[in-house]
């Protein structure tokens, strides 16, 4: 049977540094407070996973998106389920009787993955990589799913060469539908979390400094992170629909100066967690933007308005 891949929570983003490069290669990943240069990347059209993986579990009986991971039911071979599981930042923690587990203790742990059709799949943490340097609070987990058709394990995230790639564990889950109200939105769910594949929009926006568990000057970065996922995918209408293609260049900066603007590029749009509040005629869009009425504004992006968190520019 051929190699199978799954993209955790199907709307993925293949972010690259230049056209034709892998979404896992040479990514510019600045830390909070980066001011030397604006964040300039080549965008992707999807939300979680890598473009090469596809958006679904490829097995004949698992042709469904993996939409979330349950905290309940986590267990390791030879021991019963954990009494409690939670996240502190991106680090998994658990309680078994009176023993607290965290970080690398989760290697070998199995979780229940929730599929779009209401079914479930068994997930296994194969390795745990602690964060380091400016990203010391960003832990990465390599995770596999068990295909019930052959009982073999396959990575949920892969690199361009097909090798297993890491994922960041983040609280809550996302709506992976496109073109509908709520599409692309973050859903607050105390029962579940997301394994966000490295190289995709959800994970990339963490590396860009928008760590949803952190605050800057007393302001939570949670909405900035969600806004970043909209911007990277050119989800202008805030309904999960991407209007861009992989490899189109975009520059972003924000109202908190996590990322600052040093480029003399053309303003594209002003963004918040619901999508673009306005945009100019100079966008990355590869098709007519369906919500253009009232949002197409010549002066958009020249300054931060009251509800603007990020501004994007095109070359």
Long-range contacts (C-beta under 8 A, 24 or more apart in sequence): 1-149, 1-150, 1-152, 3-154, 3-162, 4-57, 4-58, 4-59, 4-147, 4-154, 5-52, 5-53, 5-54, 5-58, 5-154, 5-155, 5-156, 5-158, 5-162, 6-49, 6-53, 6-56, 6-57, 6-58, 6-62, 6-66, 6-145, 6-154, 6-155, 6-156, 7-46, 7-48, 7-49, 7-50, 7-53, 7-54, 7-55, 7-56, 7-65, 7-66, 7-156, 7-157, 7-197, 7-200, 8-48, 8-49, 8-66, 8-143, 8-156, 8-157, 8-167, 8-194, 8-195, 8-196, 8-197, 9-47, 9-48, 9-49, 9-65, 9-66, 9-67, 9-68, 9-173, 9-174, 9-176, 9-194, 9-196, 9-202, 10-46, 10-47, 10-48, 10-49, 10-55, 10-56, 10-65, 10-66, 10-67, 10-116, 10-176, 11-46, 11-47, 11-48, 11-55, 11-174, 11-176, 11-178, 11-184, 11-201, 11-233, 11-240, 11-242, 12-44, 12-46, 12-47, 12-48, 12-49, 12-50, 12-51, 12-53, 12-55, 12-197, 12-200, 12-201, 13-43, 13-44, 13-45, 13-46, 13-47, 13-48, 13-199, 13-200, 13-201, 13-202, 13-204, 13-229, 13-232, 13-233, 14-44, 14-45, 14-46, 14-50, 14-51, 14-52, 14-199, 14-200, 14-246, 15-41, 15-42, 15-43, 15-44, 15-199, 15-200, 15-201, 15-204, 15-232, 16-41, 16-42, 16-44, 16-246, 16-247, 17-41, 17-42, 18-42, 18-247, 19-247, 20-247, 22-159, 22-160, 22-161, 22-199, 23-50, 23-51, 23-52, 23-160, 23-199, 23-200, 24-50, 24-159, 24-160, 24-165, 24-198, 24-199, 25-160, 27-199, 27-204, 27-207, 29-135, 29-204, 29-207, 29-208, 30-207, 30-208, 30-209, 30-259, 31-133, 31-134, 31-135, 31-209, 32-134, 32-209, 32-211, 32-214, 32-216, 32-258, 33-209, 33-257, 33-258, 34-209, 34-258, 34-259, 34-260, 35-257, 35-260, 36-262, 37-262, 38-251, 38-252, 38-253, 38-259, 38-260, 38-261, 38-262, 38-263, 38-313, 39-208, 39-251, 39-252, 39-253, 39-259, 40-249, 40-250, 40-251, 40-263, 41-204, 41-232, 41-249, 41-250, 42-246, 42-247, 42-248, 42-249, 42-250, 43-232, 43-233, 43-234, 43-244, 43-246, 43-247, 43-248, 43-249, 43-250, 43-284, 44-200, 44-201, 44-232, 44-233, 44-244, 44-246, 45-233, 45-234, 45-242, 45-244, 45-245, 45-246, 46-200, 46-201, 46-233, 46-242, 47-174, 47-176, 47-184, 47-200, 47-201, 47-202, 47-229, 47-233, 48-174, 48-176, 48-194, 48-196, 48-197, 48-200, 48-201, 48-202, 48-203, 49-157, 49-197, 49-200, 50-157, 50-158, 50-159, 50-160, 50-165, 50-197, 50-199, 50-200, 51-246, 52-158, 52-160, 52-162, 53-157, 53-158, 53-197, 57-115, 57-121, 57-145, 57-147, 59-147, 59-148, 59-149, 59-150, 60-149, 61-148, 61-149, 62-115, 62-121, 62-145, 62-147, 62-148, 62-149, 64-115, 64-116, 64-117, 64-119, 65-115, 65-116, 65-176, 66-113, 66-114, 66-115, 66-116, 66-121, 66-145, 66-156, 67-114, 67-115, 67-116, 67-173, 67-174, 67-176, 68-113, 68-114, 68-173, 68-189, 68-192, 68-193, 68-194, 69-111, 69-112, 69-113, 69-114, 69-123, 69-169, 69-192, 69-193, 69-194, 69-195, 70-111, 70-112, 70-113, 70-114, 70-191, 70-192, 71-191, 71-192, 71-193, 72-112, 72-191, 73-111, 73-112, 74-109, 74-110, 74-111, 74-112, 75-109, 75-110, 76-108, 76-109, 76-110, 77-108, 77-110, 87-169, 87-170, 87-171, 87-193, 88-213, 89-137, 89-138, 89-139, 89-211, 89-213, 89-214, 90-131, 90-137, 90-138, 90-139, 90-168, 90-169, 90-170, 90-206, 90-211, 90-213, 91-137, 91-139, 91-169, 92-139, 92-141, 92-169, 103-128, 103-130, 103-139, 104-128, 104-130, 106-141, 113-145, 114-192, 116-176, 121-145, 121-146, 121-148, 122-146, 123-156, 123-195, 124-153, 126-153, 126-155, 126-164, 129-166, 135-207, 137-211, 137-213, 137-214, 138-168, 138-206, 138-207, 138-211, 139-168, 139-169, 140-166, 140-167, 140-168, 140-198, 141-166, 141-167, 141-168, 141-169, 141-195, 142-166, 142-167, 143-167, 143-195, 156-195, 156-197, 157-195, 157-197, 157-198, 157-199, 159-199, 165-197, 165-198, 165-199, 166-197, 166-198, 167-195, 167-196, 167-197, 167-198, 167-203, 168-195, 168-196, 168-198, 168-202, 168-203, 168-206, 169-193, 169-194, 169-195, 169-196, 170-194, 170-196, 170-202, 170-206, 170-212, 171-212, 171-213, 174-202, 174-229, 175-240, 176-240, 177-240, 178-239, 178-240, 178-241, 178-242, 179-239, 179-240, 179-241, 180-239, 180-240, 181-239, 182-239, 182-240, 183-239, 183-240, 183-241, 184-229, 184-230, 184-233, 184-235, 184-238, 184-239, 184-240, 184-241, 184-275, 185-226, 185-238, 185-240, 186-226, 186-273, 201-228, 201-229, 201-232, 201-233, 202-229, 204-228, 204-232, 205-229, 205-232, 208-252, 208-258, 208-259, 209-258, 209-259, 210-254, 210-258, 216-256, 216-258, 217-256, 219-256, 221-256, 221-258, 223-272, 223-273, 223-309, 224-254, 224-256, 224-258, 224-309, 224-310, 226-273, 227-271, 227-272, 227-273, 227-309, 227-310, 228-252, 228-310, 230-271, 230-273, 230-274, 230-275, 230-276, 231-269, 231-271, 231-276, 231-310, 231-312, 234-283, 234-284, 234-285, 235-275, 235-276, 236-269, 236-275, 236-276, 236-279, 236-283, 236-285, 236-289, 236-291, 236-295, 237-275, 237-276, 237-289, 237-290, 237-291, 238-274, 238-275, 238-276, 238-291, 239-275, 241-290, 243-283, 243-284, 243-285, 243-286, 243-287, 243-289, 244-284, 244-285, 244-286, 245-284, 245-286, 248-284, 248-314, 249-314, 249-315, 250-284, 250-312, 250-313, 250-314, 251-312, 251-313, 251-314, 251-315, 252-310, 252-311, 252-312, 252-313, 253-310, 253-311, 254-309, 254-310, 254-311, 255-304, 255-308, 255-309, 255-310, 261-311, 261-313, 263-313, 265-313, 265-314, 265-315, 266-313, 266-314, 266-315, 267-300, 267-301, 267-302, 267-311, 267-312, 267-313, 268-301, 268-311, 268-312, 268-313, 268-314, 269-300, 269-301, 269-311, 269-312, 270-300, 270-301, 270-304, 270-305, 270-308, 270-310, 270-311, 271-308, 271-309, 271-310, 271-311, 271-312, 272-307, 272-308, 272-309, 272-310, 273-309, 277-305, 277-307, 277-308, 282-314, 283-314, 284-314
